Amino acid sequence: MWEVTAFAAGVILVFSAVLFVLSAVTYRRLRTRRLLIVCLSFLAFFIKGIWLSLSQFVVIQGNALVLLYLFDLCILTLLAFSLLTKG
């Protein structure tokens, strides 16, 4: 089971990194507030992917699950703001 979770964490890390880079390049080209917010949400998802990947190999003390839920809340809030903002 460890191999499956490690693989999933790696896929999330790589996929979120690609999405972050693509959104950052698009933001540099268009300079809209929406794309900046989307870029920040993919950055938060990338940070969460790093956390998930590290947690597969290093024992992380404390309330790691609460931190992951806070990252999810941050990502969802950023994506909601990107929908609600104008250009």
PyMOL Python script that loads the backbone (N, CA, C, O; Angstrom):
from pymol import cmd

cmd.read_pdbstr("""\
ATOM      1  N   MET A   1       0.819  -1.204   0.000  1.00  0.00           N
ATOM      2  CA  MET A   1       0.000   0.000   0.000  1.00  0.00           C
ATOM      3  C   MET A   1       0.855   1.257   0.000  1.00  0.00           C
ATOM      4  O   MET A   1       0.452   2.293  -0.529  1.00  0.00           O
ATOM      5  N   TRP A   2       2.058   1.160   0.606  1.00  0.00           N
ATOM      6  CA  TRP A   2       2.938   2.318   0.659  1.00  0.00           C
ATOM      7  C   TRP A   2       3.340   2.774  -0.735  1.00  0.00           C
ATOM      8  O   TRP A   2       3.459   3.972  -0.992  1.00  0.00           O
ATOM      9  N   GLU A   3       3.553   1.807  -1.645  1.00  0.00           N
ATOM     10  CA  GLU A   3       3.978   2.140  -2.996  1.00  0.00           C
ATOM     11  C   GLU A   3       2.907   2.930  -3.735  1.00  0.00           C
ATOM     12  O   GLU A   3       3.223   3.839  -4.502  1.00  0.00           O
ATOM     13  N   VAL A   4       1.654   2.591  -3.509  1.00  0.00           N
ATOM     14  CA  VAL A   4       0.552   3.284  -4.183  1.00  0.00           C
ATOM     15  C   VAL A   4       0.451   4.728  -3.699  1.00  0.00           C
ATOM     16  O   VAL A   4       0.277   5.639  -4.509  1.00  0.00           O
ATOM     17  N   THR A   5       0.556   4.943  -2.403  1.00  0.00           N
ATOM     18  CA  THR A   5       0.460   6.311  -1.882  1.00  0.00           C
ATOM     19  C   THR A   5       1.684   7.134  -2.281  1.00  0.00           C
ATOM     20  O   THR A   5       1.562   8.328  -2.554  1.00  0.00           O
ATOM     21  N   ALA A   6       2.858   6.510  -2.318  1.00  0.00           N
ATOM     22  CA  ALA A   6       4.053   7.233  -2.755  1.00  0.00           C
ATOM     23  C   ALA A   6       3.940   7.604  -4.230  1.00  0.00           C
ATOM     24  O   ALA A   6       4.320   8.708  -4.620  1.00  0.00           O
ATOM     25  N   PHE A   7       3.426   6.705  -5.046  1.00  0.00           N
ATOM     26  CA  PHE A   7       3.230   6.993  -6.463  1.00  0.00           C
ATOM     27  C   PHE A   7       2.213   8.111  -6.659  1.00  0.00           C
ATOM     28  O   PHE A   7       2.427   9.016  -7.465  1.00  0.00           O
ATOM     29  N   ALA A   8       1.098   8.048  -5.915  1.00  0.00           N
ATOM     30  CA  ALA A   8       0.069   9.080  -6.025  1.00  0.00           C
ATOM     31  C   ALA A   8       0.611  10.442  -5.594  1.00  0.00           C
ATOM     32  O   ALA A   8       0.308  11.456  -6.223  1.00  0.00           O
ATOM     33  N   ALA A   9       1.398  10.470  -4.542  1.00  0.00           N
ATOM     34  CA  ALA A   9       1.989  11.725  -4.091  1.00  0.00           C
ATOM     35  C   ALA A   9       2.944  12.284  -5.141  1.00  0.00           C
ATOM     36  O   ALA A   9       2.991  13.495  -5.354  1.00  0.00           O
ATOM     37  N   GLY A  10       3.692  11.424  -5.786  1.00  0.00           N
ATOM     38  CA  GLY A  10       4.593  11.867  -6.849  1.00  0.00           C
ATOM     39  C   GLY A  10       3.847  12.400  -8.056  1.00  0.00           C
ATOM     40  O   GLY A  10       4.249  13.403  -8.647  1.00  0.00           O
ATOM     41  N   VAL A  11       2.766  11.736  -8.423  1.00  0.00           N
ATOM     42  CA  VAL A  11       1.950  12.204  -9.549  1.00  0.00           C
ATOM     43  C   VAL A  11       1.336  13.563  -9.232  1.00  0.00           C
ATOM     44  O   VAL A  11       1.333  14.454 -10.081  1.00  0.00           O
ATOM     45  N   ILE A  12       0.822  13.726  -8.028  1.00  0.00           N
ATOM     46  CA  ILE A  12       0.249  15.012  -7.620  1.00  0.00           C
ATOM     47  C   ILE A  12       1.312  16.097  -7.657  1.00  0.00           C
ATOM     48  O   ILE A  12       1.046  17.210  -8.112  1.00  0.00           O
ATOM     49  N   LEU A  13       2.502  15.789  -7.187  1.00  0.00           N
ATOM     50  CA  LEU A  13       3.592  16.767  -7.172  1.00  0.00           C
ATOM     51  C   LEU A  13       3.963  17.206  -8.587  1.00  0.00           C
ATOM     52  O   LEU A  13       4.075  18.402  -8.856  1.00  0.00           O
ATOM     53  N   VAL A  14       4.152  16.251  -9.485  1.00  0.00           N
ATOM     54  CA  VAL A  14       4.557  16.581 -10.854  1.00  0.00           C
ATOM     55  C   VAL A  14       3.434  17.318 -11.586  1.00  0.00           C
ATOM     56  O   VAL A  14       3.683  18.321 -12.255  1.00  0.00           O
ATOM     57  N   PHE A  15       2.210  16.828 -11.462  1.00  0.00           N
ATOM     58  CA  PHE A  15       1.089  17.442 -12.161  1.00  0.00           C
ATOM     59  C   PHE A  15       0.838  18.870 -11.670  1.00  0.00           C
ATOM     60  O   PHE A  15       0.575  19.767 -12.471  1.00  0.00           O
ATOM     61  N   SER A  16       0.920  19.077 -10.369  1.00  0.00           N
ATOM     62  CA  SER A  16       0.710  20.432  -9.848  1.00  0.00           C
ATOM     63  C   SER A  16       1.862  21.357 -10.239  1.00  0.00           C
ATOM     64  O   SER A  16       1.645  22.550 -10.451  1.00  0.00           O
ATOM     65  N   ALA A  17       3.075  20.829 -10.336  1.00  0.00           N
ATOM     66  CA  ALA A  17       4.208  21.646 -10.778  1.00  0.00           C
ATOM     67  C   ALA A  17       4.021  22.076 -12.231  1.00  0.00           C
ATOM     68  O   ALA A  17       4.287  23.227 -12.577  1.00  0.00           O
ATOM     69  N   VAL A  18       3.570  21.165 -13.075  1.00  0.00           N
ATOM     70  CA  VAL A  18       3.325  21.498 -14.485  1.00  0.00           C
ATOM     71  C   VAL A  18       2.225  22.547 -14.595  1.00  0.00           C
ATOM     72  O   VAL A  18       2.357  23.510 -15.350  1.00  0.00           O
ATOM     73  N   LEU A  19       1.146  22.362 -13.847  1.00  0.00           N
ATOM     74  CA  LEU A  19       0.055  23.335 -13.893  1.00  0.00           C
ATOM     75  C   LEU A  19       0.485  24.697 -13.360  1.00  0.00           C
ATOM     76  O   LEU A  19       0.060  25.730 -13.878  1.00  0.00           O
ATOM     77  N   PHE A  20       1.316  24.702 -12.339  1.00  0.00           N
ATOM     78  CA  PHE A  20       1.817  25.972 -11.813  1.00  0.00           C
ATOM     79  C   PHE A  20       2.677  26.686 -12.843  1.00  0.00           C
ATOM     80  O   PHE A  20       2.520  27.889 -13.049  1.00  0.00           O
ATOM     81  N   VAL A  21       3.579  25.968 -13.488  1.00  0.00           N
ATOM     82  CA  VAL A  21       4.452  26.589 -14.489  1.00  0.00           C
ATOM     83  C   VAL A  21       3.625  27.108 -15.666  1.00  0.00           C
ATOM     84  O   VAL A  21       3.856  28.220 -16.140  1.00  0.00           O
ATOM     85  N   LEU A  22       2.670  26.319 -16.137  1.00  0.00           N
ATOM     86  CA  LEU A  22       1.825  26.766 -17.248  1.00  0.00           C
ATOM     87  C   LEU A  22       1.013  28.008 -16.879  1.00  0.00           C
ATOM     88  O   LEU A  22       0.887  28.934 -17.681  1.00  0.00           O
ATOM     89  N   SER A  23       0.470  28.021 -15.679  1.00  0.00           N
ATOM     90  CA  SER A  23      -0.318  29.187 -15.275  1.00  0.00           C
ATOM     91  C   SER A  23       0.576  30.405 -15.048  1.00  0.00           C
ATOM     92  O   SER A  23       0.150  31.532 -15.300  1.00  0.00           O
ATOM     93  N   ALA A  24       1.799  30.200 -14.580  1.00  0.00           N
ATOM     94  CA  ALA A  24       2.723  31.323 -14.391  1.00  0.00           C
ATOM     95  C   ALA A  24       3.138  31.920 -15.735  1.00  0.00           C
ATOM     96  O   ALA A  24       3.229  33.139 -15.875  1.00  0.00           O
ATOM     97  N   VAL A  25       3.388  31.064 -16.715  1.00  0.00           N
ATOM     98  CA  VAL A  25       3.743  31.551 -18.048  1.00  0.00           C
ATOM     99  C   VAL A  25       2.562  32.304 -18.665  1.00  0.00           C
ATOM    100  O   VAL A  25       2.743  33.355 -19.279  1.00  0.00           O
ATOM    101  N   THR A  26       1.374  31.768 -18.501  1.00  0.00           N
ATOM    102  CA  THR A  26       0.188  32.431 -19.034  1.00  0.00           C
ATOM    103  C   THR A  26      -0.057  33.752 -18.325  1.00  0.00           C
ATOM    104  O   THR A  26      -0.446  34.732 -18.961  1.00  0.00           O
ATOM    105  N   TYR A  27       0.164  33.795 -17.020  1.00  0.00           N
ATOM    106  CA  TYR A  27      -0.001  35.055 -16.293  1.00  0.00           C
ATOM    107  C   TYR A  27       1.002  36.098 -16.775  1.00  0.00           C
ATOM    108  O   TYR A  27       0.648  37.265 -16.944  1.00  0.00           O
ATOM    109  N   ARG A  28       2.244  35.693 -16.996  1.00  0.00           N
ATOM    110  CA  ARG A  28       3.246  36.655 -17.491  1.00  0.00           C
ATOM    111  C   ARG A  28       2.857  37.220 -18.844  1.00  0.00           C
ATOM    112  O   ARG A  28       3.185  38.360 -19.171  1.00  0.00           O
ATOM    113  N   ARG A  29       2.152  36.411 -19.628  1.00  0.00           N
ATOM    114  CA  ARG A  29       1.761  36.862 -20.957  1.00  0.00           C
ATOM    115  C   ARG A  29       0.541  37.783 -20.913  1.00  0.00           C
ATOM    116  O   ARG A  29       0.511  38.793 -21.615  1.00  0.00           O
ATOM    117  N   LEU A  30      -0.464  37.450 -20.098  1.00  0.00           N
ATOM    118  CA  LEU A  30      -1.737  38.173 -20.121  1.00  0.00           C
ATOM    119  C   LEU A  30      -1.913  39.178 -18.989  1.00  0.00           C
ATOM    120  O   LEU A  30      -2.629  40.167 -19.150  1.00  0.00           O
ATOM    121  N   ARG A  31      -1.273  38.942 -17.847  1.00  0.00           N
ATOM    122  CA  ARG A  31      -1.320  39.854 -16.693  1.00  0.00           C
ATOM    123  C   ARG A  31      -2.735  40.162 -16.207  1.00  0.00           C
ATOM    124  O   ARG A  31      -3.073  41.327 -15.996  1.00  0.00           O
ATOM    125  N   THR A  32      -3.556  39.145 -16.029  1.00  0.00           N
ATOM    126  CA  THR A  32      -4.887  39.364 -15.467  1.00  0.00           C
ATOM    127  C   THR A  32      -4.911  38.890 -14.021  1.00  0.00           C
ATOM    128  O   THR A  32      -4.155  38.003 -13.624  1.00  0.00           O
ATOM    129  N   ARG A  33      -5.785  39.495 -13.254  1.00  0.00           N
ATOM    130  CA  ARG A  33      -5.896  39.162 -11.833  1.00  0.00           C
ATOM    131  C   ARG A  33      -6.378  37.724 -11.648  1.00  0.00           C
ATOM    132  O   ARG A  33      -5.927  37.029 -10.738  1.00  0.00           O
ATOM    133  N   ARG A  34      -7.285  37.283 -12.502  1.00  0.00           N
ATOM    134  CA  ARG A  34      -7.784  35.908 -12.397  1.00  0.00           C
ATOM    135  C   ARG A  34      -6.660  34.890 -12.534  1.00  0.00           C
ATOM    136  O   ARG A  34      -6.570  33.938 -11.760  1.00  0.00           O
ATOM    137  N   LEU A  35      -5.812  35.104 -13.524  1.00  0.00           N
ATOM    138  CA  LEU A  35      -4.720  34.153 -13.727  1.00  0.00           C
ATOM    139  C   LEU A  35      -3.717  34.186 -12.582  1.00  0.00           C
ATOM    140  O   LEU A  35      -3.116  33.162 -12.255  1.00  0.00           O
ATOM    141  N   LEU A  36      -3.533  35.340 -11.979  1.00  0.00           N
ATOM    142  CA  LEU A  36      -2.663  35.410 -10.810  1.00  0.00           C
ATOM    143  C   LEU A  36      -3.223  34.567  -9.670  1.00  0.00           C
ATOM    144  O   LEU A  36      -2.478  33.850  -9.002  1.00  0.00           O
ATOM    145  N   ILE A  37      -4.520  34.650  -9.449  1.00  0.00           N
ATOM    146  CA  ILE A  37      -5.143  33.878  -8.377  1.00  0.00           C
ATOM    147  C   ILE A  37      -5.085  32.385  -8.681  1.00  0.00           C
ATOM    148  O   ILE A  37      -4.828  31.578  -7.789  1.00  0.00           O
ATOM    149  N   VAL A  38      -5.325  32.018  -9.936  1.00  0.00           N
ATOM    150  CA  VAL A  38      -5.225  30.603 -10.330  1.00  0.00           C
ATOM    151  C   VAL A  38      -3.787  30.117 -10.164  1.00  0.00           C
ATOM    152  O   VAL A  38      -3.553  28.999  -9.706  1.00  0.00           O
ATOM    153  N   CYS A  39      -2.832  30.955 -10.535  1.00  0.00           N
ATOM    154  CA  CYS A  39      -1.420  30.606 -10.377  1.00  0.00           C
ATOM    155  C   CYS A  39      -1.079  30.376  -8.900  1.00  0.00           C
ATOM    156  O   CYS A  39      -0.357  29.437  -8.567  1.00  0.00           O
ATOM    157  N   LEU A  40      -1.593  31.224  -8.032  1.00  0.00           N
ATOM    158  CA  LEU A  40      -1.363  31.055  -6.594  1.00  0.00           C
ATOM    159  C   LEU A  40      -2.005  29.774  -6.063  1.00  0.00           C
ATOM    160  O   LEU A  40      -1.451  29.115  -5.184  1.00  0.00           O
ATOM    161  N   SER A  41      -3.172  29.427  -6.601  1.00  0.00           N
ATOM    162  CA  SER A  41      -3.821  28.193  -6.149  1.00  0.00           C
ATOM    163  C   SER A  41      -3.018  26.965  -6.583  1.00  0.00           C
ATOM    164  O   SER A  41      -2.909  25.999  -5.828  1.00  0.00           O
ATOM    165  N   PHE A  42      -2.454  26.997  -7.798  1.00  0.00           N
ATOM    166  CA  PHE A  42      -1.607  25.877  -8.219  1.00  0.00           C
ATOM    167  C   PHE A  42      -0.302  25.844  -7.436  1.00  0.00           C
ATOM    168  O   PHE A  42       0.252  24.768  -7.208  1.00  0.00           O
ATOM    169  N   LEU A  43       0.193  26.997  -7.023  1.00  0.00           N
ATOM    170  CA  LEU A  43       1.370  27.029  -6.157  1.00  0.00           C
ATOM    171  C   LEU A  43       1.057  26.383  -4.809  1.00  0.00           C
ATOM    172  O   LEU A  43       1.863  25.618  -4.281  1.00  0.00           O
ATOM    173  N   ALA A  44      -0.112  26.691  -4.258  1.00  0.00           N
ATOM    174  CA  ALA A  44      -0.517  26.057  -2.987  1.00  0.00           C
ATOM    175  C   ALA A  44      -0.664  24.552  -3.165  1.00  0.00           C
ATOM    176  O   ALA A  44      -0.305  23.781  -2.276  1.00  0.00           O
ATOM    177  N   PHE A  45      -1.193  24.135  -4.313  1.00  0.00           N
ATOM    178  CA  PHE A  45      -1.338  22.705  -4.580  1.00  0.00           C
ATOM    179  C   PHE A  45       0.036  22.052  -4.727  1.00  0.00           C
ATOM    180  O   PHE A  45       0.228  20.913  -4.302  1.00  0.00           O
ATOM    181  N   PHE A  46       0.988  22.762  -5.323  1.00  0.00           N
ATOM    182  CA  PHE A  46       2.352  22.251  -5.444  1.00  0.00           C
ATOM    183  C   PHE A  46       3.006  22.098  -4.070  1.00  0.00           C
ATOM    184  O   PHE A  46       3.678  21.101  -3.807  1.00  0.00           O
ATOM    185  N   ILE A  47       2.812  23.079  -3.204  1.00  0.00           N
ATOM    186  CA  ILE A  47       3.346  22.990  -1.840  1.00  0.00           C
ATOM    187  C   ILE A  47       2.732  21.814  -1.103  1.00  0.00           C
ATOM    188  O   ILE A  47       3.414  21.104  -0.363  1.00  0.00           O
ATOM    189  N   LYS A  48       1.436  21.614  -1.311  1.00  0.00           N
ATOM    190  CA  LYS A  48       0.771  20.458  -0.702  1.00  0.00           C
ATOM    191  C   LYS A  48       1.359  19.158  -1.254  1.00  0.00           C
ATOM    192  O   LYS A  48       1.523  18.190  -0.512  1.00  0.00           O
ATOM    193  N   GLY A  49       1.675  19.130  -2.547  1.00  0.00           N
ATOM    194  CA  GLY A  49       2.292  17.947  -3.149  1.00  0.00           C
ATOM    195  C   GLY A  49       3.663  17.665  -2.566  1.00  0.00           C
ATOM    196  O   GLY A  49       4.023  16.508  -2.345  1.00  0.00           O
ATOM    197  N   ILE A  50       4.429  18.714  -2.315  1.00  0.00           N
ATOM    198  CA  ILE A  50       5.731  18.540  -1.660  1.00  0.00           C
ATOM    199  C   ILE A  50       5.540  17.946  -0.274  1.00  0.00           C
ATOM    200  O   ILE A  50       6.257  17.030   0.129  1.00  0.00           O
ATOM    201  N   TRP A  51       4.560  18.483   0.451  1.00  0.00           N
ATOM    202  CA  TRP A  51       4.276  17.984   1.802  1.00  0.00           C
ATOM    203  C   TRP A  51       3.874  16.503   1.761  1.00  0.00           C
ATOM    204  O   TRP A  51       4.342  15.706   2.573  1.00  0.00           O
ATOM    205  N   LEU A  52       3.006  16.146   0.811  1.00  0.00           N
ATOM    206  CA  LEU A  52       2.581  14.746   0.698  1.00  0.00           C
ATOM    207  C   LEU A  52       3.750  13.834   0.333  1.00  0.00           C
ATOM    208  O   LEU A  52       3.871  12.729   0.862  1.00  0.00           O
ATOM    209  N   SER A  53       4.607  14.298  -0.570  1.00  0.00           N
ATOM    210  CA  SER A  53       5.761  13.487  -0.968  1.00  0.00           C
ATOM    211  C   SER A  53       6.738  13.307   0.181  1.00  0.00           C
ATOM    212  O   SER A  53       7.250  12.209   0.399  1.00  0.00           O
ATOM    213  N   LEU A  54       6.997  14.380   0.913  1.00  0.00           N
ATOM    214  CA  LEU A  54       7.896  14.265   2.064  1.00  0.00           C
ATOM    215  C   LEU A  54       7.328  13.370   3.149  1.00  0.00           C
ATOM    216  O   LEU A  54       8.067  12.655   3.826  1.00  0.00           O
ATOM    217  N   SER A  55       6.022  13.410   3.311  1.00  0.00           N
ATOM    218  CA  SER A  55       5.410  12.598   4.362  1.00  0.00           C
ATOM    219  C   SER A  55       5.500  11.099   4.065  1.00  0.00           C
ATOM    220  O   SER A  55       5.302  10.277   4.960  1.00  0.00           O
ATOM    221  N   GLN A  56       5.794  10.745   2.824  1.00  0.00           N
ATOM    222  CA  GLN A  56       5.966   9.332   2.483  1.00  0.00           C
ATOM    223  C   GLN A  56       7.315   8.792   2.946  1.00  0.00           C
ATOM    224  O   GLN A  56       7.466   7.588   3.151  1.00  0.00           O
ATOM    225  N   PHE A  57       8.292   9.675   3.110  1.00  0.00           N
ATOM    226  CA  PHE A  57       9.651   9.235   3.429  1.00  0.00           C
ATOM    227  C   PHE A  57      10.143   9.710   4.786  1.00  0.00           C
ATOM    228  O   PHE A  57      11.075   9.129   5.341  1.00  0.00           O
ATOM    229  N   VAL A  58       9.532  10.759   5.330  1.00  0.00           N
ATOM    230  CA  VAL A  58       9.955  11.332   6.602  1.00  0.00           C
ATOM    231  C   VAL A  58       8.749  11.368   7.526  1.00  0.00           C
ATOM    232  O   VAL A  58       7.650  11.736   7.109  1.00  0.00           O
ATOM    233  N   VAL A  59       8.951  10.991   8.764  1.00  0.00           N
ATOM    234  CA  VAL A  59       7.864  11.059   9.738  1.00  0.00           C
ATOM    235  C   VAL A  59       7.703  12.523  10.147  1.00  0.00           C
ATOM    236  O   VAL A  59       8.621  13.144  10.682  1.00  0.00           O
ATOM    237  N   ILE A  60       6.511  13.055   9.879  1.00  0.00           N
ATOM    238  CA  ILE A  60       6.229  14.457  10.185  1.00  0.00           C
ATOM    239  C   ILE A  60       5.391  14.512  11.450  1.00  0.00           C
ATOM    240  O   ILE A  60       4.323  13.906  11.530  1.00  0.00           O
ATOM    241  N   GLN A  61       5.884  15.238  12.430  1.00  0.00           N
ATOM    242  CA  GLN A  61       5.208  15.341  13.715  1.00  0.00           C
ATOM    243  C   GLN A  61       4.101  16.383  13.661  1.00  0.00           C
ATOM    244  O   GLN A  61       4.097  17.256  12.794  1.00  0.00           O
ATOM    245  N   GLY A  62       3.184  16.284  14.575  1.00  0.00           N
ATOM    246  CA  GLY A  62       2.151  17.309  14.707  1.00  0.00           C
ATOM    247  C   GLY A  62       0.881  16.967  13.953  1.00  0.00           C
ATOM    248  O   GLY A  62       0.640  15.818  13.582  1.00  0.00           O
ATOM    249  N   ASN A  63       0.086  17.981  13.740  1.00  0.00           N
ATOM    250  CA  ASN A  63      -1.208  17.810  13.099  1.00  0.00           C
ATOM    251  C   ASN A  63      -1.078  17.978  11.591  1.00  0.00           C
ATOM    252  O   ASN A  63      -1.510  18.987  11.035  1.00  0.00           O
ATOM    253  N   ALA A  64      -0.488  16.999  10.936  1.00  0.00           N
ATOM    254  CA  ALA A  64      -0.254  17.074   9.497  1.00  0.00           C
ATOM    255  C   ALA A  64      -1.572  17.064   8.732  1.00  0.00           C
ATOM    256  O   ALA A  64      -1.700  17.735   7.707  1.00  0.00           O
ATOM    257  N   LEU A  65      -2.542  16.317   9.216  1.00  0.00           N
ATOM    258  CA  LEU A  65      -3.827  16.233   8.527  1.00  0.00           C
ATOM    259  C   LEU A  65      -4.551  17.576   8.556  1.00  0.00           C
ATOM    260  O   LEU A  65      -5.194  17.958   7.578  1.00  0.00           O
ATOM    261  N   VAL A  66      -4.448  18.282   9.661  1.00  0.00           N
ATOM    262  CA  VAL A  66      -5.070  19.605   9.765  1.00  0.00           C
ATOM    263  C   VAL A  66      -4.413  20.561   8.784  1.00  0.00           C
ATOM    264  O   VAL A  66      -5.097  21.364   8.149  1.00  0.00           O
ATOM    265  N   LEU A  67      -3.100  20.487   8.653  1.00  0.00           N
ATOM    266  CA  LEU A  67      -2.395  21.344   7.711  1.00  0.00           C
ATOM    267  C   LEU A  67      -2.819  21.051   6.268  1.00  0.00           C
ATOM    268  O   LEU A  67      -2.981  21.974   5.469  1.00  0.00           O
ATOM    269  N   LEU A  68      -2.995  19.781   5.937  1.00  0.00           N
ATOM    270  CA  LEU A  68      -3.443  19.438   4.590  1.00  0.00           C
ATOM    271  C   LEU A  68      -4.857  19.944   4.330  1.00  0.00           C
ATOM    272  O   LEU A  68      -5.159  20.395   3.226  1.00  0.00           O
ATOM    273  N   TYR A  69      -5.716  19.874   5.327  1.00  0.00           N
ATOM    274  CA  TYR A  69      -7.070  20.431   5.172  1.00  0.00           C
ATOM    275  C   TYR A  69      -7.026  21.943   4.998  1.00  0.00           C
ATOM    276  O   TYR A  69      -7.823  22.500   4.243  1.00  0.00           O
ATOM    277  N   LEU A  70      -6.113  22.608   5.680  1.00  0.00           N
ATOM    278  CA  LEU A  70      -5.972  24.057   5.513  1.00  0.00           C
ATOM    279  C   LEU A  70      -5.474  24.403   4.113  1.00  0.00           C
ATOM    280  O   LEU A  70      -5.906  25.393   3.524  1.00  0.00           O
ATOM    281  N   PHE A  71      -4.567  23.588   3.583  1.00  0.00           N
ATOM    282  CA  PHE A  71      -4.122  23.810   2.204  1.00  0.00           C
ATOM    283  C   PHE A  71      -5.289  23.616   1.229  1.00  0.00           C
ATOM    284  O   PHE A  71      -5.436  24.384   0.279  1.00  0.00           O
ATOM    285  N   ASP A  72      -6.112  22.598   1.460  1.00  0.00           N
ATOM    286  CA  ASP A  72      -7.282  22.393   0.601  1.00  0.00           C
ATOM    287  C   ASP A  72      -8.231  23.580   0.682  1.00  0.00           C
ATOM    288  O   ASP A  72      -8.765  24.024  -0.335  1.00  0.00           O
ATOM    289  N   LEU A  73      -8.438  24.087   1.872  1.00  0.00           N
ATOM    290  CA  LEU A  73      -9.309  25.250   2.041  1.00  0.00           C
ATOM    291  C   LEU A  73      -8.722  26.466   1.335  1.00  0.00           C
ATOM    292  O   LEU A  73      -9.454  27.237   0.715  1.00  0.00           O
ATOM    293  N   CYS A  74      -7.416  26.642   1.424  1.00  0.00           N
ATOM    294  CA  CYS A  74      -6.746  27.747   0.743  1.00  0.00           C
ATOM    295  C   CYS A  74      -6.895  27.622  -0.770  1.00  0.00           C
ATOM    296  O   CYS A  74      -7.176  28.612  -1.445  1.00  0.00           O
ATOM    297  N   ILE A  75      -6.713  26.434  -1.305  1.00  0.00           N
ATOM    298  CA  ILE A  75      -6.832  26.212  -2.741  1.00  0.00           C
ATOM    299  C   ILE A  75      -8.250  26.484  -3.216  1.00  0.00           C
ATOM    300  O   ILE A  75      -8.453  27.164  -4.222  1.00  0.00           O
ATOM    301  N   LEU A  76      -9.220  25.960  -2.503  1.00  0.00           N
ATOM    302  CA  LEU A  76     -10.615  26.173  -2.901  1.00  0.00           C
ATOM    303  C   LEU A  76     -11.007  27.642  -2.806  1.00  0.00           C
ATOM    304  O   LEU A  76     -11.749  28.143  -3.652  1.00  0.00           O
ATOM    305  N   THR A  77     -10.517  28.332  -1.786  1.00  0.00           N
ATOM    306  CA  THR A  77     -10.818  29.759  -1.644  1.00  0.00           C
ATOM    307  C   THR A  77     -10.200  30.558  -2.788  1.00  0.00           C
ATOM    308  O   THR A  77     -10.845  31.447  -3.343  1.00  0.00           O
ATOM    309  N   LEU A  78      -8.968  30.249  -3.138  1.00  0.00           N
ATOM    310  CA  LEU A  78      -8.329  30.949  -4.246  1.00  0.00           C
ATOM    311  C   LEU A  78      -9.052  30.703  -5.566  1.00  0.00           C
ATOM    312  O   LEU A  78      -9.237  31.628  -6.358  1.00  0.00           O
ATOM    313  N   LEU A  79      -9.455  29.475  -5.801  1.00  0.00           N
ATOM    314  CA  LEU A  79     -10.182  29.179  -7.038  1.00  0.00           C
ATOM    315  C   LEU A  79     -11.548  29.859  -7.054  1.00  0.00           C
ATOM    316  O   LEU A  79     -12.003  30.301  -8.109  1.00  0.00           O
ATOM    317  N   ALA A  80     -12.203  29.947  -5.909  1.00  0.00           N
ATOM    318  CA  ALA A  80     -13.487  30.655  -5.844  1.00  0.00           C
ATOM    319  C   ALA A  80     -13.289  32.143  -6.119  1.00  0.00           C
ATOM    320  O   ALA A  80     -14.088  32.750  -6.832  1.00  0.00           O
ATOM    321  N   PHE A  81     -12.232  32.736  -5.561  1.00  0.00           N
ATOM    322  CA  PHE A  81     -11.943  34.142  -5.841  1.00  0.00           C
ATOM    323  C   PHE A  81     -11.632  34.378  -7.317  1.00  0.00           C
ATOM    324  O   PHE A  81     -11.987  35.418  -7.874  1.00  0.00           O
ATOM    325  N   SER A  82     -10.971  33.414  -7.945  1.00  0.00           N
ATOM    326  CA  SER A  82     -10.663  33.576  -9.356  1.00  0.00           C
ATOM    327  C   SER A  82     -11.929  33.580 -10.213  1.00  0.00           C
ATOM    328  O   SER A  82     -11.980  34.224 -11.260  1.00  0.00           O
ATOM    329  N   LEU A  83     -12.940  32.861  -9.759  1.00  0.00           N
ATOM    330  CA  LEU A  83     -14.219  32.871 -10.474  1.00  0.00           C
ATOM    331  C   LEU A  83     -15.000  34.155 -10.246  1.00  0.00           C
ATOM    332  O   LEU A  83     -15.739  34.603 -11.122  1.00  0.00           O
ATOM    333  N   LEU A  84     -14.835  34.749  -9.061  1.00  0.00           N
ATOM    334  CA  LEU A  84     -15.625  35.910  -8.696  1.00  0.00           C
ATOM    335  C   LEU A  84     -15.009  37.237  -9.093  1.00  0.00           C
ATOM    336  O   LEU A  84     -15.697  38.258  -9.078  1.00  0.00           O
ATOM    337  N   THR A  85     -13.727  37.254  -9.449  1.00  0.00           N
ATOM    338  CA  THR A  85     -13.087  38.522  -9.796  1.00  0.00           C
ATOM    339  C   THR A  85     -13.274  38.818 -11.283  1.00  0.00           C
ATOM    340  O   THR A  85     -13.451  37.921 -12.107  1.00  0.00           O
ATOM    341  N   LYS A  86     -13.227  40.093 -11.583  1.00  0.00           N
ATOM    342  CA  LYS A  86     -13.310  40.517 -12.977  1.00  0.00           C
ATOM    343  C   LYS A  86     -11.897  40.669 -13.532  1.00  0.00           C
ATOM    344  O   LYS A  86     -11.028  41.290 -12.920  1.00  0.00           O
ATOM    345  N   GLY A  87     -11.698  40.082 -14.709  1.00  0.00           N
ATOM    346  CA  GLY A  87     -10.440  40.211 -15.454  1.00  0.00           C
ATOM    347  C   GLY A  87      -9.281  40.338 -14.598  1.00  0.00           C
ATOM    348  O   GLY A  87      -8.159  40.454 -15.092  1.00  0.00           O
TER     349      GLY A  87
END
""", "prot")
cmd.dss("prot")
cmd.show_as("cartoon", "prot")
cmd.util.cbc("prot")
cmd.orient("prot")
